Amino acid sequence: MRQQAARRSITAATALAPGVAAVGFRVKSGWATAVLLAGPRTAPQVVDRRIAELSDPDEPEARQPFHAGLGRHEARGAKAVARLVRSVERFSRRSVAKLIADYRASGHRIREVGIVVGSTVDPATIGNEHIRAHAEEGRLFRRVLETAARQCRLRSRVTVEKRLYAVAAAALRIPVPRLKRRVAALGERVAGSWRSEDKAAALAAWLALP
């Protein structure tokens, strides 16, 4: 738990500098890594990296709302899941709105966000109920991020992580090996470690830059 708490602490790369920017999110269950990238598309820089909470930390079950229905009577389980989903929708809307408002108040002109997810598989096609619950949660947190972005008047694009570098290499016209080195180098000015989810969020933001 202590390590998880440390992972959720805010870590900023630099003082916020105004300009054209984009935000990338790597979605997890109940939270997302958010990276703000600014500058020209040919030479972007990380301005901020932080954890965006998508569920209420004071309501731990909301982090995996569909798991709350497992092993319960069908009606009681469905009621518990529905309550937690509503909680996620409310909390994520406020959390993302505040994040975008903070960036805009600092002068950043954001028009699009990139969202990286683990999968877009339809949960209805999954037979195992535990794995299906994970898929339902993945779809929920992707959906609430898309909705929150739209309410902030932002376009959004969703990319599955395993295809991210191939998609980005084609869009940015940079070979995958060189692109990986450049994404790794983006983290040199970031306080703390630069993990795979940070890199994914940064690359999603890079794709979202105008």
C-alpha positions as CSV (number, residue, x, y, z in Angstrom):
1,M,0.0,0.0,0.0
2,R,2.8,2.4,0.8
3,Q,4.4,1.8,-2.7
4,Q,1.0,2.4,-4.3
5,A,0.5,5.7,-2.4
6,A,3.9,6.8,-3.6
7,R,3.0,6.0,-7.2
8,R,-0.1,8.2,-6.9
9,S,1.8,11.3,-5.8
10,I,2.0,14.3,-8.1
11,T,5.3,14.8,-9.9
12,A,5.7,17.8,-12.1
13,A,8.5,18.0,-14.7
14,T,8.9,21.7,-14.9
15,A,7.2,25.0,-14.1
16,L,4.2,25.3,-16.4
17,A,5.0,27.4,-19.4
18,P,2.2,28.7,-21.6
19,G,1.7,27.6,-25.2
20,V,0.2,25.1,-27.5
21,A,-0.1,21.7,-25.7
22,A,-1.8,18.4,-25.5
23,V,-2.6,15.9,-22.7
24,G,-2.1,12.1,-22.9
25,F,-3.6,9.6,-20.5
26,R,-2.6,6.0,-19.9
27,V,-5.8,4.6,-18.3
28,K,-5.6,2.2,-15.4
29,S,-8.4,1.0,-13.1
30,G,-9.5,4.0,-11.1
31,W,-6.8,6.3,-12.2
32,A,-4.7,7.4,-15.2
33,T,-1.2,8.7,-15.7
34,A,-1.5,12.2,-17.3
35,V,1.3,13.9,-19.2
36,L,1.1,17.4,-20.5
37,L,3.3,18.0,-23.6
38,A,4.0,21.4,-25.1
39,G,5.8,22.9,-28.0
40,P,6.0,22.1,-31.7
41,R,5.2,18.5,-32.9
42,T,8.7,18.2,-34.2
43,A,10.3,18.9,-30.7
44,P,7.8,18.5,-27.9
45,Q,8.7,18.8,-24.2
46,V,7.1,17.4,-21.1
47,V,5.7,20.2,-19.0
48,D,3.8,18.2,-16.3
49,R,3.3,14.5,-15.3
50,R,0.8,13.5,-12.6
51,I,-1.8,11.0,-11.5
52,A,-5.3,11.8,-12.5
53,E,-7.7,10.1,-10.1
54,L,-10.8,8.7,-11.9
55,S,-12.4,7.2,-8.8
56,D,-12.8,8.5,-5.3
57,P,-9.8,7.5,-3.2
58,D,-12.1,7.4,-0.1
59,E,-14.2,4.8,-1.8
60,P,-11.8,1.9,-2.5
61,E,-14.4,-0.3,-4.2
62,A,-14.9,2.3,-6.9
63,R,-11.5,1.5,-8.2
64,Q,-12.8,-1.8,-9.5
65,P,-16.6,-1.3,-9.5
66,F,-17.5,-4.4,-11.5
67,H,-15.7,-6.6,-9.1
68,A,-18.1,-5.5,-6.4
69,G,-20.8,-7.5,-8.1
70,L,-18.9,-10.8,-8.2
71,G,-20.0,-13.5,-5.7
72,R,-23.2,-11.5,-4.7
73,H,-26.8,-12.2,-5.4
74,E,-27.6,-10.9,-8.9
75,A,-29.9,-8.1,-7.9
76,R,-27.7,-6.9,-5.0
77,G,-24.6,-7.2,-7.1
78,A,-26.1,-5.2,-9.9
79,K,-27.2,-2.5,-7.5
80,A,-23.8,-2.2,-6.0
81,V,-22.1,-2.0,-9.4
82,A,-24.6,0.7,-10.6
83,R,-23.9,2.8,-7.5
84,L,-20.2,2.6,-7.9
85,V,-20.4,3.4,-11.6
86,R,-22.3,6.6,-10.9
87,S,-19.7,7.5,-8.3
88,V,-16.9,7.0,-10.9
89,E,-18.8,9.1,-13.5
90,R,-19.3,12.0,-11.0
91,F,-15.8,11.9,-9.6
92,S,-13.9,11.5,-12.9
93,R,-15.9,14.4,-14.5
94,R,-14.8,16.8,-11.7
95,S,-11.2,15.4,-11.5
96,V,-10.5,15.8,-15.3
97,A,-12.3,19.2,-15.4
98,K,-10.0,20.5,-12.7
99,L,-6.9,19.1,-14.4
100,I,-7.8,20.8,-17.7
101,A,-8.8,24.0,-15.9
102,D,-5.4,24.1,-14.1
103,Y,-3.5,23.7,-17.4
104,R,-5.7,26.3,-19.2
105,A,-5.3,28.7,-16.3
106,S,-1.5,28.4,-16.8
107,G,-1.9,29.5,-20.4
108,H,-1.8,26.2,-22.2
109,R,-4.0,26.0,-25.3
110,I,-5.3,22.4,-25.3
111,R,-7.7,21.2,-28.0
112,E,-7.2,17.4,-28.0
113,V,-6.3,14.6,-25.6
114,G,-4.8,11.2,-26.4
115,I,-6.1,8.2,-24.4
116,V,-4.1,4.9,-24.2
117,V,-5.9,1.7,-23.1
118,G,-4.9,-1.9,-22.6
119,S,-7.8,-3.3,-24.7
120,T,-11.0,-2.4,-26.5
121,V,-12.4,-6.0,-26.4
122,D,-16.1,-6.1,-25.9
123,P,-16.7,-7.5,-22.4
124,A,-19.8,-9.4,-23.6
125,T,-17.5,-11.7,-25.6
126,I,-15.6,-12.8,-22.5
127,G,-16.8,-15.9,-20.8
128,N,-14.8,-15.8,-17.5
129,E,-16.6,-13.4,-15.2
130,H,-13.5,-12.2,-13.4
131,I,-11.7,-11.3,-16.7
132,R,-15.0,-9.8,-17.9
133,A,-15.1,-7.6,-14.8
134,H,-11.7,-6.3,-15.7
135,A,-12.8,-5.6,-19.3
136,E,-15.9,-3.8,-18.1
137,E,-13.7,-1.6,-15.9
138,G,-11.3,-0.9,-18.7
139,R,-14.3,0.2,-20.9
140,L,-15.8,2.3,-18.1
141,F,-12.7,4.3,-17.3
142,R,-12.0,4.9,-21.0
143,R,-15.6,6.1,-21.5
144,V,-15.5,8.5,-18.5
145,L,-12.3,10.0,-19.7
146,E,-13.7,10.5,-23.2
147,T,-16.9,12.0,-21.7
148,A,-14.9,14.3,-19.4
149,A,-12.8,15.5,-22.3
150,R,-15.8,16.2,-24.4
151,Q,-17.3,18.3,-21.6
152,C,-14.1,20.3,-21.5
153,R,-14.6,20.9,-25.3
154,L,-11.7,18.7,-26.2
155,R,-11.4,16.1,-28.9
156,S,-10.0,12.7,-27.9
157,R,-8.4,9.8,-29.7
158,V,-8.1,6.3,-28.2
159,T,-5.2,3.9,-29.0
160,V,-4.6,0.4,-27.7
161,E,-1.2,0.3,-26.1
162,K,0.2,-2.6,-28.1
163,R,-0.4,-0.7,-31.3
164,L,0.7,2.7,-30.0
165,Y,4.3,2.8,-31.3
166,A,3.2,1.5,-34.7
167,V,0.4,4.1,-35.0
168,A,2.7,6.9,-33.8
169,A,5.6,5.9,-36.0
170,A,3.3,6.2,-39.1
171,A,1.7,9.5,-38.0
172,L,5.0,11.2,-36.9
173,R,7.1,9.6,-39.7
174,I,9.7,8.4,-37.2
175,P,10.9,4.8,-37.3
176,V,9.9,2.9,-34.2
177,P,13.4,2.3,-32.7
178,R,14.2,6.1,-33.0
179,L,10.7,7.0,-31.7
180,K,11.3,4.8,-28.6
181,R,14.6,6.6,-27.9
182,R,12.9,10.0,-28.2
183,V,10.1,9.1,-25.9
184,A,12.6,7.8,-23.4
185,A,14.5,11.0,-23.6
186,L,11.3,13.0,-22.9
187,G,11.5,11.8,-19.3
188,E,15.0,13.2,-18.7
189,R,13.6,16.3,-17.1
190,V,10.9,14.6,-15.1
191,A,11.3,14.2,-11.4
192,G,11.3,10.5,-10.4
193,S,11.2,7.5,-12.7
194,W,9.8,7.5,-16.2
195,R,7.8,4.3,-16.4
196,S,6.0,2.6,-19.3
197,E,2.7,4.2,-18.5
198,D,4.4,7.6,-18.5
199,K,5.9,7.0,-21.9
200,A,2.6,5.8,-23.3
201,A,0.8,8.9,-22.0
202,A,3.6,11.1,-23.4
203,L,3.4,9.5,-26.8
204,A,-0.4,9.9,-26.8
205,A,0.0,13.6,-26.0
206,W,2.6,13.9,-28.8
207,L,0.0,12.4,-31.3
208,A,-2.6,14.9,-30.0
209,L,-0.3,18.0,-30.6
210,P,-1.5,20.1,-33.5
